[in-house]
Amino acid sequence: MLHIVFGRMQDVTINLRHIMDFGSAPFAIHIVNTDEIVHNMREMVLIAGRYV
């Protein structure tokens, strides 16, 4: 699962069944499975790919 914050403080939980593209702009996503924060698609794919 991921917690996502876009520009303002808002928590959204997503259960991924596939890897979603959050674009090229920097972001902060908390990956609940590993308790890590990722800041770009490369970081996210390296972790989320283990669970998808």
N, C-alpha and C positions, 0 to 999 in steps of 0.2 A: 504494500500500500504506500501511497505517497501523500504527503501534506504539501500543498502548493500555496504560495503567496505571490500575487501579481500586483506590484505597485502599491498596494495598501494591505493592511493586516486583515487577511481573511483565510481561514483554514478550510481547505477542501480535501476530502479523502477520496482517492481513486483506487479502485482495485483493478490492476492491469491484467488484461488477457492478451494484450499485444503492446508493443512499445509505441507510445504516443510521441509525436514530434511537437515539442514546445518552442520551436523556432531557434533563431541564432542569438537573440538577445539574452543577456545574463539573467538568471533567475535563482531563487533559493527554494529547493525542494527537499523536504525531509523524507528520506526513505525509512519507513517504520521498521521494515524487516531487519535492517542493519544498523539503525539509529545513526545514519550518516546524512549530512547535508551535501547536496550536489549543486553546482552552479552553472552547468552547461550540459548540452546534449551528450557530449562525449563521456563526461563523468556519469551521467544518468544511465546511459546504455551499458556501460561496463558493469554496473551493479544490477540494474533492472533485468538485464539479459539472463541473469542466473535464475530468475523467478518466472520468466515468461515462457 
